[in-house]
Amino acid sequence: MSVSSVIKSIQDIMRKDAGVDGDAQRLGQMSWLLFLKIFDAQEEDLELELDNYRAPIPEQFLWRNWASDAEGITGDELLDFVNDELFEKLKNLTAPIDKNPRGFVVREAFSDAFNYMKNGTLLRQVINKLNEVDFGDSKERHLFGDIYEQILRDLQSAGNAGEFYTPRAVTRFIIDRLDPKLGEQVFDPACGTGGFLACSVDHIKDNYVKTGSDHQTLQTQIHGVEKKQLPHLLCTTNMMLHGIEVPVQVKHGNTLNKPLSSWDSTFDVIATNPPFGGTEEDGIEKNFPSDMQTRETADLFLQLIIEVLKDGGRAAVVLPDGTLFGEGVKTKIKKMLTEECNLHTIIRLPNGVFAPYTGIKTNILFFTKGTPTKNIWFYEHPYPEGVKNYNKTKPMRFEEFKTENEWWGNEQDGFASRTESEQAWQVSIDDIIARNFNLDIKNPHVGEQINHDPQELLGQYASQQQDIQQLRDQLKGILADALSTGAK
């Protein structure tokens, strides 16, 4: 039986349970069960490898001891065990990060998790279905990675405060261009379910890990923070599936929650798609310099990234068009970005990349800290032939970035090999300054395009309304004349 049909069967069983209400709860329920099953598969590996192995949580809560026997506890007995013992103990586990890091990961994963199911017999059926998948088997584990992404796509609620799943093609392209190497500290400050981090792990493993000690180095170089409980739990599970045995560096919290000046850790590589369109709660902006304060989440993240990037560190950030043309604090942030970093490339993505979550047009900004920007290359990513828009069934594909990859060149020689084309053009920093740091620069090789700038659209709308009003007045005049003439 395939993993996908197992997942579908589980969703069907959960629909019968009165306690599970809607997709988000189904995903939440499945997530802690998956986490415990995968955690136990990993513990079994560690038990074989380590001479001084000790279980990081009380043994009765390991999956094998309460869940793996198909004829094991069920009904009310199972429900009582899960609600009164398992959750109670795991949420309150004494597990210092330095003495028991694996236990710490479990406690963090369960901190805000919840058992929604109210029927113990149905819960047993779900558990038995999960037991049909062997997460110890590398083939099934790899297959699960694909299914796992499918679950996220299917169940993630659309565009919640600007948070959505980054398409795999975009994630792969970004990590491929940033090329994180063994030992470089990689960070995603808004890591969601861990797409950029998982892709970084795979990239480093495939290109740079040769020995056991290399593998140990990889374990300590991946860092992420996620604000919401469910994506954090999914990210932790995702990391374990990708071979990060103890994902203690994936933290549950709000990255923006501490003063910018208090950050002492810096990173070599940052890849992220911060939430945009959302606003932060009161007080968060006070963590930023007084002239750079804003409640707009993406603007705060951009400031944070510039701050925590090492000299020579590389970053790629997905941002909406609004950041490119926005003024006020946005202008100050773009000025700081171009003064402190070499913003060398902006990839302009077409509409629909993030369908169905949002229709907002997005861009990928690539920059390196330490030298100011002299020129910015823009590259407008075209739709592939025959495609007018992306959608759920026809998403963007990694192969589409082949032209960008061939054009890319080398940062060491200032991208000397890059040439202008129908898709690519270069703008000097002097022109950017003259435009007051408006980076929403249209492709000069293409004729008139549809503009999505809300200020301009509102302006156009107002002048159209004026024209319409004038036409109405003229018509009224003509009609009035015609009627008065007819009455004579």
N, C-alpha and C positions, 0 to 999 in steps of 0.2 A: 504493500500500500504506500502511495507516495505521501510525502510530507504535506503537500498542499491539500490532499483529500483528508488527511488527519485533522488539519487546521479547520477545514470546512465542517467536518463532523463535529468538532468541538464547539464551533459557533452554533451549529444546529441544536446541540444538547443544551447549551447555555440559554438559548431562546425560550426553552421550556421552563426555565427557573424564574420564579416571580421576583427574586431579589436583583436580577441583572436587568438594568434598564438602559438599553441603547448601546451603540457601538463603543463609546468611550469606556463604559464599565466592563463590557466584554473584553476589551483590550487590556484593561487594568487587571481583571481577574486572570486572564491567560498569562499576563506578564510575570506575576509573582510565582505562579506555578512553573512556568518555563525557567525562571531564574533558579528556583530551588533544584529543578531536575538537572540543569546544566552545571550548576555549582557542584552537585554531588558527583556528576561524571568526572569533573575536574579533580575533586577530592580523591576519587578512586585512583586517578593517575598519580597524584602526589603521594598517596600512601605507598604506592609501589616504588616511587623514586626516592623518597626520603627515609633515612634510617631512624630519625628521631621524630617521626610524624605524630602530630597530635591534632585531634579534630578541633576545628575552630569554633564549633557550636556544639551544644549538648547532643550526644549521639542519636537520641530518639527523634531529633528533628531533621536528621539527614534523610533525604528522599528515600533511600534504600530501606530505611527502617520503619517507615509508616505508609509509603505510597506505592512501592514497586510491586507488592503482592496483589494480583488482581482480585484475590479472594479475601483481601485484608479488611480492616475496619471500614464500615460504610454507614449510611443513614445518620441518625442523630449522634451516634458515638463518634463518627468522623467529624461531624460539624462541631461538636463540643471540643474535640481535640484541637481542631484548627483554630477556632475562635478563642478558646480559654487558655490553651497551652502554647501552641505554636506561635501565634501572633504575639501573645502576651510576652513570651520569653525572648523572641527575636527582636522585638521593638525595644526591649529593655536590657539587651545583652551587655554585660560589662566586657568591653573589647577595646582597650587602648590601641590606637593606630600603630604604635611602635612595638607593643608586645604581642598583639594578636591582629595583624592587619586584615587577614581573611575574615575574621569575625566582625571586624569594623565594617568591611564591605557589606556583609549581610545586614548588620544593624542599619546602615545608611539606606540600603535598598528597601528595607521594611519600614523606615521611619514614618512614611505617610501612606503605606500600602493598606489595602482593605479587602476583606473577603466579602464579596457581594452575594455569593450564592447562599440560598436559604434551604436548599434541598440536598441533604447529604448523599442520597442515592445518585442524583444527577452529578454531584461533585465527584463521586467515585467513578462514574462513567467517563467524565472528562479526564480524570487522572489515568484511567486505563487506556484511553485513546492516546494520551501523551506518551505512555509507555511503549507504544508501537514504534516510536522513533528512537533510534539508538544514537545519542549525541556523542558517544565515545567513538563512533565510526567516522573517520575523517571525511568519507564521501558524503555521508548523510549530514555531517556538520556543515560541509561546504554548500550542499543543496539547501540546507536550512537557512543559510545566509540570504539566498535569493528569496525564499518564501517569506522570511522575516521582513525583508524590504516590501514585499507584496502586502503583508499584513498592515504595515505602517501606512502604505499608500491607500489601502482600502478603508482603513478605520480612522485615519487622522481627520479630525473635523476641519472643515474648510476654513482656511485663512483666519484662525483665531488670533486676534491682535497681531496680525502680520507674521504669524509663525507657521511655516509649512515645510514640507519635506523637500530637501534640495535634490533635484534629479541626479541620478547616478552619473549621467554623462558629464554634467557640470562639475560634480565633485571630482571625478577622475581626471578631467582636463586640468583643473586647478592644481591637484596634487602632482600630476605629471609635470606641469610647468614649474612648480615650486621645488620639486625634487628634494624632499627632506632626506637627509643622510643619516647613517648610523650615529647615534650619540647626540644629534641635534635635538634640542628641546622643542617639541611641537605642541601648540596650544590652540584650542578653540574655546573662546570665552562664552559662547552661547551654543553649546555642542548638541543640544537636542538629543536625538537618539544615536548620535555618534557617527554619522556618515563620513565626515572629513577625517575623524580619528581612525576609523576602521580602514579607510582607504589609505591613510598614511602608514598604518601598520603593514598592510599588504605590500605597499610600494617599497618600504624599507626591507621587509622580509625578502621580497623577490629580487631586489637589486644589491643589497648590502650585507645581509646576514649570512655568514659562512660557517660560524662555529658556535659551540654552546655558550661561550662567553659573549659573543655578539648577541645571541638571543637574550641573555641576561641584561645587556645594555639596553636593548629595545624595550624591555619591561619597564624601564624607569624614565623613558623619554616622552611618553604620551600624556598630555594633560588636558582636562576639560572641566567646564563648570556648566551645570544646567539648573535652572531655577525651579522647574516644575517636577513634581515627584514621578509622574509616569514616564516622561521621556528619560529622566535620570535612571530609572530602573531598567528601561530598555537599553540605554547606552551601556550601563554596567554589564548587562547580559551580552550585548553585542561585543564588548571588549573581550569578555571571557571566550566567546566563540572564535574570536580572531587570535586567541593565544596569549592575551594579556592576563596572566593567571590571577593577579591581585590588583584589580583596577582602583587602587586607593587614590590615584591622582585624578579620578573623575569625581568631582565634588558636587554635592547637592546644595545649591545656594545661588544668590544673585551676585554675579561678578561686579556689578556696579555699586555694591553695597558698602564699599569702604573707600576712604579718601584716596584719590589718584596718587597723591604724594606718598602714601604709605605702602605702595607696591614696591617690594624689594626684589621680587623674582622677575627675570627677563627671559625672553624666548627667542630662539633662532628662526622659527617658522610659525606663522599664524595663518590659519585658513578658517574662514567663518562666513556664515550667512546670518547676520544678526537680525532679530525681529525688527521689521520696519512698519511704520504706520501707527505703532503703539506709543503710549506715553508711560513714563515711569511714575511710581507713587510719589507723593509729596516728600520732599526732603532728600531724595536720591541725588538731585542736581547739586546739592550743597557739597557733595564729594568732589566737585570739579571747580576749576578756577572761576572766580566771580564773573569774568567777562566772557566765559565760555559755557555758562550754565543754560541748560535747556531741559525740557521734559521728554524730548523726542529720543526714543531708545537708540535708533541707529546712529544718531549724532554723538551720543555719549560713548557708544561702543567704539566708534572711529577714533575718538580722542584717547580712549583707553589703549587701543591697539598701538597707536603711535607711541604712547608712553612706555608700554612694556616690551616693545620690540627692541632687541639688542642692536647695537651699532653693526651694520652689515646684515642684519636680520631681514628676512623676506616675508612679505604678507600678500594675501589675496583676499579681498572682501567683496561679497555680493551686496550691491546697493541699488536702491530704486532711482529712477530718473529724477525724482524730487530732490535727492541729495545733490545731484549734479547742478541743477539750476537754482536751488534754494538760496535765499539771501539771509542777512542777519548773522546769527551765530554760525550758520552753515558756511558763510563766506569766510569767517575767521578760521573755522576748522580746516577749510580747503587751503587757505593761505598757509596755515601751520603745516599741513601735510606736504605742500610743495616746497616749503623752506627746510623742513627737517628730513624729508625723504625724497628719493627719486621716484616720482610717480611716472613710471616709464610706459605703462600700457593700460588702456581702458578698452575692454572688449564689450561692445554694445550688443546685447542679446535681443533677439526678436520677441515679439509678443507671444504669449502662450507657453513659454518655457515652464512656467510654474502652474499651468492649467492642471486641475480645475480650481486650485486654491486661490489664485489671483490673476487678474489680467494686467497688473502693473508691469510696465517695462523695466527691465533690470540690466545691470552692468556689472562687470567684474573689474575691480581696480587692483592692479598689481603694482606694488611699490617696495623699495628697499631703503632701509633707514641709514642715515649717515651722510648722504650728499644731497644737495638741493636739486630740484627738478630743472632741467634745461629745456627739454622738449617732451611732449607727450604724444605717443603714438595711439591713434584710435583704430580699432578694427571692428567693422560692422559684420556681425555673423549673419550670413544669409540663410534663408530656409533652403533645405535640399530641394533638388528639382522635383516638381510635382507636388510639393507640400505647401499649403497656404497657411496652415496653423498647426500647432501641436495640440494633442489632447491626450486623454487617459490611455486610449488604445494605441495612439501613435506618438509616443514621447520622443524627446530629443535623443539622439544616439551619439556615443563617444566618437564614432568614426567621422562624424560631421566636422570635428575639430582638426581633421587632417591638414586642411589648408593653413590654419593658424599655426599648427606645429611646424610645418615646413617653412613658413614665413618667419617664425619666431627669432631665430638667430641667437646671439650670445650677449649676455649683459656685460661680460668682461670687456668687450671691445665697443661697448655703447650701442649694441645692436646694429653694427655697421652694415650688415648684409640686408637689412630690411629695405623694402622698396614700396613706393606708393602704388596703389592699384585701385580698382573700382571699389574694393572693400577697405583699403587701408590709407590713412592720411596722417600727417604729422603737424602738430601745432606748437609754436615756441612759447616759452613761459612769458615772454613779453606780451604776446597776443592774449594769453590767459589773464595776465594782470590787467590789460586794457579792457577785458570783458568783465572785470570785477569778479574773477574766479568762477564765472559761469562755465561749467565743463560740459554743458549739454550742447555739444557742437555737432551740427548735422554733417552728414557725409557730403563733401563738396562735389563728389562725382555722380551724385544722384539728383534728379530733378526735384520739384516740389514734393515735400512729404507731409504726412499728417502730423500735426503737432499735438503733443499731450500736455503742454505746459498749462496748468489750470489758470494762471494769471492771464496768459495770452488768450486762452479760450474764452474766459470771462469778458475780456476786452472786446474780442470779436463778436461775442453774443450781444454785448451792450450796443455796439455800433450797428449790428444787424437790426436790433430792436428799434433803434433810432430811424434807420432807413425805412423799416416797415411802417413806423408811425407817420413819417413824412408821406409815404405812399397813400396811407389811409386818409390823411388830411387832404391830399390832392384829390383822391376819389370823392371824398365828401363834397369838396368844392365843385367838382365836375357834376356830381349828382344834383347838388343844390341848384347849380346854374340850369341844368337840363330841366329840372322840375319847375323852376320859376318861369323858364322860357315856355314850357309846355302849358303853363297855367294862363299865359297871356292870351 
